[in-house]
Amino acid sequence: MKLKTLLAAAVVLLACSSLNADSLPMKSVNKASEVIDAAVAAHGGAEAIGNLKSLVQKSEFVNIATGQSRKPGPPYDRAQSSNVNAIDLENEVFFTHNAGTGGGFDFDNGTLINGEDSWQLDYRADTAAPLLEPDFDTQSGPFIRVTPALLMKQLQARRGQSNWLGVAEIDGRKHDVITLVMEVGPALGLYIDQETHMLTRMERVLPPFGQVEYHFNDYTTIDGIAFNRKFELFVNGDENLVIDIQRTELNVPLNQYTSVPANLRKVAAIAPDPMSTNEVKEGVFLIGGNGTYAMFVEMQDYVVAVGGTQTVEASIGEMRKQIANKPIRYGVLTHHHNDHVPGAAAYAAEGATIVTFRENEAVVRAAAGDDNATLEFVEDRMTISDGSRTVELYNIGPTPHAENMLIAFLPQEGVIFEADHFPQPPNGVIPPAVPATVAFAKALDELDLDYQVIIGAHSPRVGSAADLKSALGQKSTAP
Ligand SMILES: [Zn+2]
């Protein structure tokens, strides 16, 4: 909700209660203000917090890949990354750099928000792409939300919009719960210990993901301000992220972070990616937008759809403009990851047979939201043919990304559709291969498929065998 809307709501509330000092909203705001004063004092004091102008933190992250592990169920895979965040609050400059591995990917990238001079940095591809609509509040929000001192600054500045919600007990200790509404995003519920006045927990509800819970642990004092050394994030009760904060620097210049390294090639900005339909070969359509796509293959009497991302429902709508009256007989899901099964619901609604692996049945049925959805299980391969056109499905798993992974191959057209193994940017430079790409290329070799075109679940780009070769031929340095 925007600040203005909230202010308007507050004005209405105040008007209704005739500005009575004992009215519920007034009591709530006043009580929140008392809690904020005590919390700011406990975290270093109004002066020290007020004088905090810039902050640099270096951390080690452990990501727990809930819904994104190699297997469908727990225990989930853990991936390590290192992170640098640097913020200059007065000049609205923010820099973040993340390097690590996970899910068969190596990544080493950054974002610099500095007014007109804002960039998306890829240290693996050695490229820097300008950010056309840099947004300091949105980009710096995740760092602010995991940093108590920065949350205290937010509370100081926005106390008029904070409410006291009540008292809750955590680990046998009483906490006051107050709200904080930042410039962007849903309201946060902050738990302030009634004795120590320290921030120990925070919560927010983020549809459609559910409840996100922040735990701030192991405080220490640096230059008079309290900083936590440990942080944990839970999503719907499942551990999702553990941060080990290694270094904290206050009020230092950010010069070393605010220029694009000389060795990075400046490339074109990443353009907006609206819904589009691309007829890759006659009767073979790649349809999607905003980074997710599905392939539709027109057979004599029906359609075969491949891909399970959230675009499927909208993409089916677009497909109907090309193929008006043939039913979707098969809806093929590439793998069990939580961003590759939402399409199951759209396929179930179409009355299609959902093609997946037996191991993924529970995940797929949950995503389909329909216990009576028709599922067909693939083991190693499956062929769908109407006598004139053929769609071949192959399990290329296990790969570093998933235990079981389907790709589709159209032998007559030489087209391959894949998910999450050959990341192709919408335009420009193909980055160096990640371990998942190496496994994908090896599988294509072993299957001895004769292909010319590679399209994917996350790119509108129509790639080629040469593009895959170029990815494999580049240096692949682990961060
Ligand atoms: Zn995946």
Residues whose N, C-alpha, C, O or C-beta is under 5 A from the ligand:
A	BS01	ZN	H337 D420
